Amino acid sequence: MKDHKIKIGISQGDINGISYEVILKTLLDPRIYEICTPILYGSPKVVAYHRKALNLGSFNLNSIRNADEANPKRANLINCLDDNIRVELGKSTQQAGEASLLSLKAAVRDLKDKKIDGLVTGPINKHNIQSEEFKFPGHTEYLKEVFGPAEVLMLLVSEIVKVAVVTGHVPLSQVPSLITVDSILANLRILNKSMIVDFAVHKPNIAVLSLNPHAGDEGLIGREEIDIIVPAIEKAKQEGIMAFGPYPADGFFGSSNFRKFDAVLAMYHDQGLAPFKALVFEDGVNYTAGLPIIRTSPAHGTAYEIVGKDLASESSFRKALYLACDIYKNRIEYKRLTANPMKNIEVSSNE
């Protein structure tokens, strides 16, 4: 295992968005090849198109037929698309959606077959990718379906804060009905385990946010905190999970209280992601906790409005690639440390 070079698959995302720009800019950095072997599931034609649009010169990827052929010192490319693929920068097209899914399926297939060690997904358009094969709000739900765990957790990661959400891609009107003692407790379990196994935090401290303004003001503006969130926190503590709260979201982020915790559990998507992206937009990474495999992605979308203008920052994608490698190493180390736990020895006293 010491000599194993980590292989990270990259799904191309939407070919008309900034996905190829951030991928290619990331792969231009030679330091990448010191820690992993990247394999892009995409198209040489689309690479050439974006390389020309961005004036990236003679940068080329090593074309291979399968992941076993990957050159450990190069950026590798597995062609998943027909040569007739058409790039229309800044536009949402059916062909782009089909191409996104073809790339994702090829990468996931290799992930299932253990030909790659992790996956970084380029941003997709969640509308044009919809089809008979893909009826999901996003990557998280698709990967949950493919890899089968009962629960997964959207976790936004940066160096200063990690934020997870109890309810992800659901309408705001449905959020209150989905906030239950069981749902909060299930997500706290996933978050706690992920912090230990994936991020090497021995006893993580987790802050839990309230649902209502001012944490309900002792029931004046909602009883969810009293009836649901506090009981869930108490049950978590009984299981040895260091959970605290509930904290009103505005004051929690406004006062920098988040810096005192290893992770934060928000009740719904925008409650957690809005402050996260305000704090670390270009450096944030989306990680799907709870899966048996490793999947990260940049914390931004297709950004059609700036595609082809050399304005997209590759920082988030680069950090997603590095995070996938770090989590792989942390999981290996955790497995090593817990492989042969010390047995309990009964000591009898001689009277």
C-alpha positions as CSV (number, residue, x, y, z in Angstrom):
1,M,0.0,0.0,0.0
2,K,3.0,2.3,0.6
3,D,3.8,2.3,-3.1
4,H,0.2,2.8,-4.2
5,K,-0.3,5.9,-6.3
6,I,-3.8,7.3,-5.8
7,K,-5.9,7.4,-8.9
8,I,-8.6,10.1,-8.9
9,G,-11.3,10.0,-11.6
10,I,-12.8,13.3,-12.8
11,S,-16.2,13.5,-14.5
12,Q,-16.3,16.3,-17.0
13,G,-19.6,17.9,-15.9
14,D,-21.3,20.2,-18.4
15,I,-19.2,20.7,-21.5
16,N,-20.7,24.2,-22.0
17,G,-19.9,25.5,-18.6
18,I,-16.7,26.3,-16.7
19,S,-16.1,22.7,-15.7
20,Y,-13.4,22.1,-18.4
21,E,-11.8,25.5,-17.6
22,V,-11.3,24.7,-13.9
23,I,-10.2,21.1,-14.7
24,L,-7.6,22.1,-17.2
25,K,-6.2,24.9,-15.1
26,T,-5.9,22.5,-12.2
27,L,-4.1,19.9,-14.3
28,L,-1.6,22.5,-15.5
29,D,-0.1,22.4,-12.1
30,P,2.7,19.8,-12.1
31,R,2.5,19.4,-8.3
32,I,-0.8,17.4,-8.8
33,Y,1.2,14.5,-10.2
34,E,3.3,14.1,-7.1
35,I,0.2,13.1,-5.0
36,C,-2.1,11.4,-7.5
37,T,-2.8,10.2,-11.0
38,P,-5.8,12.1,-12.4
39,I,-8.0,10.5,-15.0
40,L,-10.6,12.7,-16.9
41,Y,-13.6,11.0,-18.3
42,G,-14.4,13.3,-21.2
43,S,-13.5,14.0,-24.8
44,P,-10.3,15.0,-26.6
45,K,-12.4,17.2,-28.9
46,V,-13.9,19.1,-26.0
47,V,-10.5,19.4,-24.4
48,A,-9.1,20.9,-27.6
49,Y,-12.0,23.3,-27.9
50,H,-11.7,24.7,-24.3
51,R,-7.9,24.7,-24.5
52,K,-8.1,26.9,-27.6
53,A,-10.7,29.2,-26.1
54,L,-8.5,29.6,-23.0
55,N,-5.3,29.9,-25.0
56,L,-3.6,27.1,-23.0
57,G,-1.1,26.4,-25.6
58,S,0.2,22.9,-26.2
59,F,-1.1,21.3,-23.0
60,N,-2.2,17.7,-23.8
61,L,-3.7,14.8,-21.9
62,N,-2.5,11.3,-22.2
63,S,-5.3,9.4,-24.1
64,I,-6.0,5.9,-22.6
65,R,-8.7,3.3,-23.2
66,N,-9.1,2.3,-19.5
67,A,-7.9,3.3,-16.1
68,D,-5.4,0.5,-15.9
69,E,-3.4,2.2,-18.6
70,A,-3.1,5.5,-16.8
71,N,0.4,7.2,-16.8
72,P,1.2,8.1,-13.2
73,K,3.2,11.2,-14.3
74,R,0.6,12.6,-16.6
75,A,-3.0,13.8,-16.8
76,N,-5.0,11.0,-18.5
77,L,-8.1,11.1,-20.6
78,I,-10.7,8.4,-21.3
79,N,-12.9,9.3,-24.2
80,C,-16.6,8.8,-23.3
81,L,-18.2,10.8,-26.1
82,D,-18.9,10.6,-29.8
83,D,-16.7,12.7,-32.1
84,N,-19.8,14.6,-33.3
85,I,-20.2,16.2,-29.8
86,R,-20.9,19.9,-30.2
87,V,-19.7,22.5,-27.7
88,E,-21.9,25.7,-27.4
89,L,-20.3,27.8,-24.7
90,G,-22.7,29.3,-22.1
91,K,-25.7,27.3,-23.4
92,S,-27.7,24.6,-21.7
93,T,-28.3,21.9,-24.3
94,Q,-29.7,18.4,-24.3
95,Q,-26.5,17.1,-25.9
96,A,-24.4,18.6,-23.0
97,G,-26.7,16.9,-20.5
98,E,-26.3,13.5,-22.2
99,A,-22.5,14.0,-22.3
100,S,-22.5,14.8,-18.5
101,L,-24.2,11.6,-17.7
102,L,-22.0,9.5,-20.0
103,S,-18.9,10.8,-18.3
104,L,-20.4,10.3,-14.8
105,K,-21.5,6.7,-15.5
106,A,-18.1,5.8,-16.9
107,A,-16.3,7.2,-13.8
108,V,-18.8,5.6,-11.4
109,R,-18.3,2.2,-13.2
110,D,-14.6,2.4,-12.6
111,L,-15.2,3.5,-9.0
112,K,-17.3,0.5,-8.4
113,D,-14.7,-1.8,-9.9
114,K,-12.0,-0.1,-7.8
115,K,-10.0,1.0,-10.8
116,I,-9.9,4.5,-9.3
117,D,-9.7,5.5,-5.7
118,G,-11.9,8.5,-5.6
119,L,-14.1,10.8,-7.8
120,V,-14.2,14.5,-8.3
121,T,-17.3,15.6,-10.2
122,G,-17.3,18.6,-12.5
123,P,-20.4,20.8,-12.1
124,I,-23.5,19.7,-14.0
125,N,-26.6,21.4,-15.1
126,K,-29.3,19.7,-13.0
127,H,-32.0,20.3,-15.7
128,N,-30.4,19.2,-18.9
129,I,-29.0,16.0,-17.4
130,Q,-32.5,14.8,-16.5
131,S,-33.4,11.6,-18.3
132,E,-34.9,8.1,-17.8
133,E,-31.5,7.1,-16.3
134,F,-31.0,10.2,-14.2
135,K,-34.0,11.5,-12.2
136,F,-32.2,13.1,-9.3
137,P,-31.7,16.6,-7.9
138,G,-28.0,16.2,-8.1
139,H,-24.8,14.1,-7.8
140,T,-25.5,13.3,-4.1
141,E,-28.8,11.6,-4.6
142,Y,-27.5,9.7,-7.7
143,L,-24.5,8.3,-5.9
144,K,-26.7,7.4,-2.9
145,E,-28.8,5.3,-5.3
146,V,-25.8,3.7,-7.0
147,F,-23.8,2.8,-3.8
148,G,-26.7,2.0,-1.6
149,P,-26.2,3.5,1.9
150,A,-29.4,4.3,3.7
151,E,-28.3,7.9,4.4
152,V,-25.8,10.3,3.0
153,L,-24.9,13.8,4.0
154,M,-24.0,16.9,2.0
155,L,-20.9,18.4,3.7
156,L,-19.3,21.6,2.6
157,V,-15.6,21.7,3.5
158,S,-13.0,24.4,3.9
159,E,-10.0,25.1,6.1
160,I,-12.0,27.3,8.4
161,V,-15.5,25.7,8.6
162,K,-17.3,22.5,7.6
163,V,-21.1,22.7,7.2
164,A,-23.5,19.8,6.7
165,V,-27.3,20.0,6.2
166,V,-30.1,17.9,7.5
167,T,-32.3,18.6,4.4
168,G,-30.6,19.1,1.0
169,H,-32.2,19.7,-2.3
170,V,-35.8,19.9,-1.2
171,P,-38.3,22.8,-1.4
172,L,-38.2,25.1,1.6
173,S,-41.9,24.5,2.2
174,Q,-41.1,20.8,2.9
175,V,-38.2,21.5,5.4
176,P,-40.2,21.6,8.7
177,S,-41.9,18.2,8.0
178,L,-38.4,16.7,7.4
179,I,-36.9,18.0,10.6
180,T,-37.4,15.1,13.1
181,V,-35.5,13.7,16.0
182,D,-34.6,10.7,13.9
183,S,-33.4,12.7,10.8
184,I,-31.2,15.0,13.0
185,L,-29.8,12.1,14.9
186,A,-29.0,10.1,11.7
187,N,-27.2,13.1,10.2
188,L,-25.2,13.7,13.4
189,R,-24.1,10.0,13.3
190,I,-22.9,10.3,9.7
191,L,-21.2,13.7,10.4
192,N,-19.5,12.4,13.5
193,K,-18.2,9.3,11.9
194,S,-17.0,11.2,8.8
195,M,-15.1,13.7,10.9
196,I,-13.4,10.8,12.7
197,V,-12.7,8.5,9.7
198,D,-12.4,11.0,6.8
199,F,-10.9,14.0,8.5
200,A,-8.9,12.4,11.3
201,V,-10.6,14.4,14.1
202,H,-10.6,12.1,17.3
203,K,-13.5,13.6,19.2
204,P,-15.2,16.2,17.0
205,N,-17.3,19.0,18.5
206,I,-20.4,19.6,16.4
207,A,-22.6,22.7,16.5
208,V,-26.3,22.2,15.7
209,L,-28.2,25.2,14.3
210,S,-31.8,26.0,15.1
211,L,-34.7,26.0,12.6
212,N,-36.5,29.2,13.7
213,P,-35.1,32.7,14.2
214,H,-33.5,33.2,17.6
215,A,-33.7,29.5,18.2
216,G,-37.5,29.9,18.6
217,D,-37.2,32.3,21.5
218,E,-38.3,29.6,24.0
219,G,-41.3,28.7,21.9
220,L,-42.5,32.2,21.0
221,I,-41.7,31.7,17.3
222,G,-41.7,27.9,17.0
223,R,-41.3,24.9,19.1
224,E,-39.1,22.8,16.8
225,E,-36.1,23.6,19.0
226,I,-37.8,22.5,22.2
227,D,-39.7,19.5,20.8
228,I,-37.3,18.1,18.2
229,I,-33.8,19.6,18.0
230,V,-32.9,19.6,21.7
231,P,-34.1,16.0,22.2
232,A,-32.0,14.9,19.2
233,I,-28.9,16.6,20.6
234,E,-29.5,14.9,24.0
235,K,-29.8,11.5,22.3
236,A,-26.6,12.1,20.3
237,K,-24.8,12.9,23.5
238,Q,-26.0,9.7,25.0
239,E,-24.2,7.9,22.1
240,G,-21.0,9.8,22.8
241,I,-21.4,12.4,20.0
242,M,-20.2,15.8,21.1
243,A,-23.2,17.8,19.8
244,F,-24.1,21.3,21.1
245,G,-26.8,23.8,20.4
246,P,-29.2,24.7,19.0
247,Y,-27.6,28.0,17.9
248,P,-29.4,30.7,16.0
249,A,-27.7,30.8,12.6
250,D,-27.4,34.6,12.2
251,G,-25.5,35.1,15.4
252,F,-23.6,31.9,15.1
253,F,-21.9,32.9,11.8
254,G,-21.9,36.6,12.5
255,S,-19.9,36.3,15.7
256,S,-17.5,33.8,14.2
257,N,-18.7,31.2,16.8
258,F,-18.3,28.6,14.1
259,R,-14.5,28.7,14.5
260,K,-14.9,27.0,17.9
261,F,-16.3,23.8,16.3
262,D,-15.0,21.0,14.0
263,A,-18.3,20.9,12.1
264,V,-21.7,22.5,11.9
265,L,-25.1,20.8,11.2
266,A,-27.6,23.2,9.6
267,M,-31.3,22.4,9.3
268,Y,-31.7,23.3,5.6
269,H,-29.7,24.0,2.4
270,D,-29.5,27.8,2.3
271,Q,-29.1,28.2,6.1
272,G,-25.8,26.4,5.8
273,L,-24.6,27.0,2.3
274,A,-25.3,30.8,2.1
275,P,-22.9,31.7,5.0
276,F,-20.4,29.0,3.9
277,K,-20.2,30.4,0.4
278,A,-20.1,34.0,1.7
279,L,-17.1,33.0,3.8
280,V,-15.1,30.8,1.5
281,F,-16.8,30.7,-2.0
282,E,-13.7,30.1,-4.1
283,D,-12.1,27.6,-1.7
284,G,-15.1,25.6,-0.7
285,V,-15.5,21.9,-1.5
286,N,-18.6,19.8,-1.6
287,Y,-18.1,16.3,-0.1
288,T,-20.7,13.5,0.1
289,A,-20.3,12.0,3.6
290,G,-21.6,8.5,4.3
291,L,-20.7,6.9,1.0
292,P,-18.4,3.8,0.9
293,I,-16.6,5.6,-1.9
294,I,-15.0,9.1,-2.0
295,R,-16.6,11.8,-3.9
296,T,-15.8,15.5,-3.9
297,S,-16.7,18.4,-6.1
298,P,-16.1,22.2,-6.4
299,A,-18.7,24.2,-4.5
300,H,-19.9,26.1,-7.6
301,G,-22.0,25.5,-10.6
302,T,-21.7,25.7,-14.4
303,A,-21.4,29.6,-14.4
304,Y,-22.4,29.9,-18.0
305,E,-22.1,33.6,-17.8
306,I,-18.3,33.6,-17.6
307,V,-17.4,30.5,-19.6
308,G,-14.7,30.9,-22.2
309,K,-13.5,34.2,-20.8
310,D,-10.7,32.9,-18.6
311,L,-12.4,34.3,-15.5
312,A,-13.2,31.1,-13.6
313,S,-11.0,30.3,-10.6
314,E,-9.8,26.7,-10.4
315,S,-9.2,27.0,-6.6
316,S,-12.3,25.1,-5.5
317,F,-11.7,22.3,-8.0
318,R,-8.0,22.0,-7.0
319,K,-9.0,21.8,-3.4
320,A,-11.6,19.1,-4.2
321,L,-8.9,17.1,-5.9
322,Y,-6.6,17.4,-2.9
323,L,-9.4,16.7,-0.5
324,A,-10.2,13.4,-2.2
325,C,-6.6,12.4,-1.8
326,D,-6.5,13.4,1.8
327,I,-9.7,11.5,2.6
328,Y,-8.3,8.4,0.9
329,K,-5.2,8.6,3.0
330,N,-7.2,9.2,6.2
331,R,-9.4,6.2,5.6
332,I,-6.3,4.0,5.0
333,E,-4.8,5.2,8.3
334,Y,-8.0,4.8,10.2
335,K,-8.3,1.2,9.0
336,R,-4.7,0.6,10.0
337,L,-5.2,2.0,13.5
338,T,-8.4,0.1,14.1
339,A,-7.5,-3.2,12.5
340,N,-6.2,-4.8,15.7
341,P,-7.8,-3.1,18.7
342,M,-6.4,-3.9,22.1
343,K,-8.3,-6.6,23.9
344,N,-9.8,-5.9,27.3
345,I,-7.9,-7.8,29.9
346,E,-9.5,-8.7,33.2
347,V,-7.3,-8.1,36.1
348,S,-8.2,-9.9,39.3
349,S,-6.9,-8.7,42.6
350,N,-5.4,-11.2,45.1
351,E,-6.7,-10.7,48.5
